[in-house]
C-alpha cells in the first residue's frame, strides 16, 4: 500500500508504519518526492493550502481516504473535492483540551477584571473597587456541544456554572444542565452570562451570530468565539460592543486573519483579542499523529474509521 505523508511529520510516522507501506512525501507547496498515482491514503498537515490539496488530488487518482488534522474542514470541502467522493476524517478532539482551558481563561479574565488589574499594576496604582465577579451560578451557553464544547463544559462545571448547550442531534450530556437542538439556542440567549461559539463553520452557521442574536443577549453578557470568524457578523459585533448591547467579547478567530491593523476591534476597550492560538499546545502534534496512526491501523485492517466527516453538513 502507498500513502502520502507531509514532510513535516513523515519521519516520525514512518517509524510506526508496517514495513510493506510505501511512503510518498509531500511538502507544503504540493511537491511530491515520488509517484503517487496508486496512493490510497493522504494525511495532510495544518495550514493546508488549496493549491497543495488540489495538486495532491491531481497526482493521486486512486486516492480513497484523506485524513486532515484540523477539526474544521470547511477549507477542504470544495465542489472539486466532493467530486472525488473520498472518505474524509478530521482531527476533532486533538485541540479540545487547550481550547477549553483558554475559554476558562477568557471567562476568568473578564470576571476577575484581570486586564484592568494588570493596567493598574503597570501604572503603579493601588486601586480597589473594581466590579470583580465569580463564575459560580453564572449561566454558560455553548453553541456547539461537540468534543470541544464538552471539554469546556467539564471545566466550567467545576466552577459551579449552569451550562446549556446546542447540537444538531440533542441528547443528554455529562456536565450540561440542558442540551437543545441547533435551532433552539436563541431562546436561551436571555439567560446566558457567557456565550461560547464552538460550532463548525458550515453554510448553516456562516454569519449566524448577527445583529438579531446580539440584541437577544443580555447587556451584561460576554461573547467568546473560538470557532471560526465567519460565524460572526463582525460589523454587527462591533456595533453591539460600541453601543453596549453586550458587555464584551473574547475573539480568537476573525473573518480576515491576520486581523487588519485598521479593524476597530483592536481598539475597543471591552474586547480581548488573541491571534487564533487557543488550540495551541505542544501536545496537539502528539495527539494528531496518534489519531492518524490509530485510524491507519483501522483502515489497514478494514475496521470503521474514527471522525468520519459528513461532507454534506461539513463536519
Buried (B, 14 or more C-beta within 10 A) or exposed (E): BBBBBBBBBBEEBEEEBEEEBEBBBBEBEBEBEBEBEEBBBBBBBBEBEEEBBBBBBEBBEEBBBBBBBBBBBBBBBEEEBEEEEBBBBBBBBBBBBBBBBBBBBBBEBBBBBBBBBEEBEEEEEEEEEEEEBEBEEBBBBBBBBBBBBBBBBBBBBEBEBBBBBBBBEBEEBEBBBBBBEBEEBBEBBEEBBBBBBBBBBBEEBBBBBBBEBBEBBBEEBBBBBBBBBBBBBBEBBBBBBEEEBBBBBBBBBBBEEEBEEEBBBEEBEBBBBBEBEBBEBEEBBEBBBEBBBEBBEBBBEEEEBBBEBEBEEBB
